[in-house]
Amino acid sequence: MHISVEPIGPTTILHLRGEFDTFYCSLLEKEVQAALDKGARNVVLNLRLVKYINSTALGSILKVSKQVQTGGGTLGISSPSPFCRDILGKVGLDRIVPSFESDEVALESINAGQASAAKGGSGELELDPASLIFRPLDPERIDHFLEQAKSYNPLHGHAFGKNWSGVGRMAALSPQALSFTWAGGNTGLSPFEMGQLLAVGTDLNVKFRLPLLQRGFCEAQVTVTDVEERTQGVKLACNFKSIDSETESAIRQYAQDLDFLRTELRKATDS
C-alpha cells in the first residue's frame, strides 16, 4: 500500500492506495503521527483506491482515531471504495469514525466541527461483497417451480434451465450455519412461491465471499432449516451439509476477525 500526504490548513489528508492489510498498519500509524507532529489537528483517510482491507487494518484505524482525538482533533474517512464502505458499515466502524462522500465534504464538516457522517458513495460499481450465489442441488426442483412460475407470469416466458442460479444477500455467517435473503431476481415468483422453491429440507450449493479475507468465492453445500416470508422476498437459514476444510477454516478466521472488531468497537465506545 502507498500513502501520499496532502496538508490543507489544520487538516491533513492521507491518500491510501492498494491493499491495506496487517503489514501496513505501522505505516499508517507512523504517517498519522508525523502529520500531528507537523501541526495537523485533524486527519482524513481517503480510501477511494483501497480495494481490500482486513480486520487488523480496521483496528489500526480505530487506534489512530484515538491518537488524533487525544490532541483534540478528529479522524475522518473520505470516498471509501465500495468494498471499504460495505465493511465499515458491516462492522459498525462508521459509527465511531465519520465517513464522508468526498475530501471536500470531509474538510468542510470536520473543520467546522460538524463531524457527522455524510451519506453517499464514490459512484463506482462493484460486485457487492455480501452477494451469495445459490442453486438447488435437485435440478428437477428448479424445473418444476420455475417453469410453473413461467406459466403464471407471461412476462417471464423464457426457459430458466436446470442450471439456473439465484443471487441473494448474506445476512449472517458462522462456522456451522449461514442465512441469506433473496428478492426473487427475474423469476417473477411471489414470496410464497420462493418459499416453496427453497422449502425447509432443500439442499443448496452456495458460493459466497468473506469480505475480510482476501480470496475468491467460497463454495459449500447447505440444507435449508428455516424460511421466513417477507414483503420483498424471503430470508433463509441454512446449516452446512458439506464444506471443505479450507473454507471452514476461512469462516472461523472470519468469525474471529469480527469478534476482534466488535471488541475494539466496544472499547472505542466506552472510552
N, C-alpha and C positions, 0 to 999 in steps of 0.2 A: 504494500500500500504506500502511496505517496501523499504527503501533506504539504500544501502551499499556504503561505501566510499572507493575509491581507488586512493590515491595520486600518481602521476607519474611526477616527475620533476615539471615544472611550471604549470602543468595541473592536475586537479582533475576530475576523472570520477565518476559520481554518477549513480549507477546501480539501476533503478527503477523496482519494481516487483509488479504486482497486478493491481488493478483498480484505476486510477488516476482521482478522482473527486474533487469537491469543498472542501470536508473535509480535503484533504491532501495538499492544496495549501500552507498553512502556514508552513507545514513540509518541503516542497521543498525550500521555501524561507529561512527558518532557516538553512538548510543544505548548501545552496549556500553561505550564509553569513559566516557560520562557515569555509567553505573552503577558502574564501577570507581572513578571519581574520588569518588563519594559513599560509598565504603567497602564496596561489594559484593565478595565474594570469588569467588562463583560466579554464573553466568548460565544461565538456561534459556530456550530459544526455543520458545514454544508455537506450533505450526504447524497447529493444528486448522482454522483458517479460511483457510489458504493453499491455493488451488486450482490454482495454477500457479507453477512455479519453474524458472529456466533455469540454464545451466551457470555463468555468471558469478556468479549469486547463490549457487550451491553453493560456488564458490571463495571467496566472501566469508565464508561460514560457516566454512570452513577457516581463513581469515585471523583471524577474531575468536576462534576456538578457541585459536590460538597466543597471541593477545593476552591471553586470560584465563589461560592456562597460565603465561605469563610472571610473573604475580602470584601463582602458586601455587594457582590455583583451577581449576575445571572448567566447561566449557561442555557443556550437555546439550540435547537436543531432547525435547519432550513432545507427546503427542497429535498426531502427524503425520497429515494428511489422507491418504486412500488414494492420491492422486496423489503426494504427497511421500514416503510410505512406500515406494512402488514405486521411485521414482527413487533414494532413499537406498540401498536395497538393490541396485539395478542397478549403480550406480557404486561401491559399496563404502564410501560415506561413513559408514555406520552402524558401520563397524569402527574409525573414528577418533573420531567424536563419538557418545557413547552416546545411545540413543533409549529413551524411556520411554512407557508407555501413558497416563500422566496426570501432572499437575503434582504431585500428592501423592506418587506413587511417585518422581518425579524428585527432589523435595525430600528425601525420606527417604533415598534412595540416595546422592545427591551430598553432602548434609550429613553423612552417616555415613561418607563416604569410600568408598562402595561403588558406584563408577561402572561398573556392569555393565548392559548393555542389557536392558531388560525386554521380553519378547515380548507380542504382543497388539496390538489396534488400537482405533480410536475407535468401532467398531461401525457406521460409516457404510457404505452400499452405494453403489458407483460402478462404472461400466464399467471393467474392467481396462485400463490404458493399453497393456499388451502384447498385447491381443487383435488377431487378424488374421482377416479375413473372406475366404474364398476360394470360387471356383466354377469348375469345369472349363468351358473355352470350348466344348467339344463337348457339346451337350445330350443327344445320343444316349448318351454315356458315362454320364451320370447316370441316364438311363432304364434302361440295361442293368444296371448294377451295383446300383443302389439298389432297383429293382423286383425284381431277382433276390434281393437280401438280404431283401426283404419276404416272399418266398415261403418263405425258410428259417426266418424267425422270426415266428410268428403274433402276437407281442406288438407288432410294428411293422407292422400290417396296413394302415396308411393309405398313400395315394399321396404320394410326395415331390414330384413335379412337376419339370419340366425347369429351372425357375428356382431349384432348391434351392441353398443356400449353406451351407458349413460354417464353424465358428468354431474357429480354432486359437490358439496362443500363440507369439508371436515369440521366436525363440531367438538369432538373430544377424542383423546387417544391415550391408551395405557398399554403396558406390555401384554395385557390379557384381552383387551377389547377396544373397539372404536365405535364412534357414532358419526353420522353424517346426515345432511339434509339434501333433498332433491326436489326441484321445482317442476320436473317433467320434461324439460327440454322441448324438443319439437314433436313429441309423441301425441299431444292432444289429450292425454289422459287426465282425468279428474283425480283429486287426492284419493278418493275411494278406490279408483282403478289402479293408481300407483301402489296402494297398499295391497291390492290383490296380486299384482305382478311381483312385489317384493314381500310376500307374506312371511310371517314367523316360520322358521324352519328352512327358508330358501337359502341355498348356498351360493355365494358370490365370489367371483375373482375380483380383487380390488388392487388398484395402483394408486399410490399417494406419495407425497413428498414430505420430508421432515425439514422445515424451513431453517432450523438452527444447525443442521448438519449439511455439509457440502457434498451432496451426492444426488444422483438422479432419482427416478421413481423407485419406490419400494413396492414389492408385489407380494400378495398373500391371498389365502382363501379364508373366508369368514362365513359364519352362519347367522342369519337374522334372528335376533331374540326378542325384539320389540318394534312395533310400528306405531308411530303417532301421526295421525292425520292432522294437517294444518290447513289454513286458508289457502296458502300459496304452494302447497305440496305436502311432503311427508318428512318426518325425521325417523331415522332407523338406528337402532342399537344392534351391534353385532359382536359376537365372540370370535376370536381367531380359531380357525379349524386346522389350517396348515400354514406354517410360516418357517422360513429358513433361519438358521442360527444368526447369520449376519444381519438380517432385517430385525430380528428380535433384539439383538444387541444394540442396534441403532435406535430402536424405540426406547429401550431402557436408558440409553445415553440422553435421548431427547427429554425423557421424563425427569432425569436428574438435572439437566440444564434448566428446565422450567422451575423445578424446586429451588435451585440456586438463585434464580432471578426473583422468584417470589420472596425469598428470604431477604435478598438485598433491597427489594422494594419496601418491605416492611420496616427494615432498618432506616431507610431513607425517609419514610413517612413518619416514623416515631421520633426521629432526631430533630 
